[in-house]
Amino acid sequence: MRPLPLSVMQLITGLDVGGAERVVLDLSSELLDENVEVMVGVVSTQREILTHRRDPRLTVESLGIGKNPLLLPVALCHLVRLLHKHHVQVIHAHMFHALVLAMLCRLLKPSLRLVFTSHNTGASFGQVRRLFIRCTRRWRHADVIFTAGQHPELNAACTKVIANGTQMKIAERVRLPAVPARGKVIISVGRLFPQKDPMGLVSEFARLRHVDAELWLVGDGELRAELTAKVAELGLTSRVKMLGVRHDVADLLAQADLFVLGSAWEGMPIAILEAGASGIPVLATPVGCVPDVLGEDCGYMAQRHQLAEAMDAILDDYDEALVRAARLQQRVHDDYSMQAMCRSHIAIYRHVTGSTDTRRPGTPTHRYQEVV
């Protein structure tokens, strides 16, 4: 049977530089490769990530609400016109504010199918957001979660487990030319926001026994000025490099010895998958889906106040760290490809629209299962 065409809008709160935003753009590009008609809608005015990564084939429409709720009716009318113009069948809402707008669209356009991905654990939601997500679950056709235990009390009846995927190629662990006689390089990639707790990571780095180690912080955000002052206060200016937003993360990972993510909360951090693909040992806090990725001795986990001891232990027995890194690299290759993630999303979209599944016979899904 010839498959019916699919038209999908990926609606996201904003396009700041972050993991969820990158996943949405990468997924959209993969959907285009699979002959799915797709466009990206942005609730806010944030579009910074488009200056760093943009598929020229993608249509990106900003609704421009920003921080002014009075613009909501205008944005809603604009969104409904876009859905009608592009004959969108499925609106996939990513994060809370996108869900609110998508729910309003469902009221105006009942035939629209709605899929939701929160990109975070339930613990990170305030009470109002939790209540909204819980009360609207009966009107959502499917939810995508990263692990079976992710906020079950908030999920729709049809809930699918699909882990994030990465487009980063599996790299051979070949070190690029480095500074002579330097110590180990510890790298962290993430926005300088409270969620990632860069302040805590710098404090833990200051306690290292390996005093010749360097810390590279890749990313930017609201804590940059405060973090710069803290680095100076701790006397770490020569050892902590604040590299800002970079386009050569793969090259930086190739030069580093250890990846660390000290987040207070997470959904499924794409930075860990990219570090795993690079073949670098990974240490992270056991939040969100991190245990799913790093479990079975594929990496290291420690609480935020124990990161210094964990980093020292890893650098003390670096041969074992490389063994774990090789396991993680294989896991990323086997379980976390963007192509498999895309195929699983297509299966969801076809399920909620009742159209024919286009997956080739024998094609495995990507940790795709229904939670009952």
Secondary structure, DSSP 8 states (H G I E B T S, - for coil): ------EEEEEES---SSHHHHHHHHHHHHHHHTT-EEEEEESSS--GGGGT---TT-EEEE---TT-GGGHHHHHHHHHHHHHHTT--EEEEESHHHHHHHHHHHHH-TT-EEEEE--S-GGGS-HHHHHHHHHTGGG-SEEEESSTTS-GGG--SSEEE----B-------------TT---EEEEES-SSGGG-HHHHHHHHTT-S-TT-EEEEEB--TTHHHHHHHHHHTT-TTTEEEEES-S-HHHHHHH-SEEEE--SS-S--HHHHHHHHHT--EEE-S-TTHHHHHTTTTSEE--GGGHHHHHHHHHHTHHHHHHHHHHHHHHHHHH-BHHHHHHHHHHHHHHHHT------TT---SS-EE--
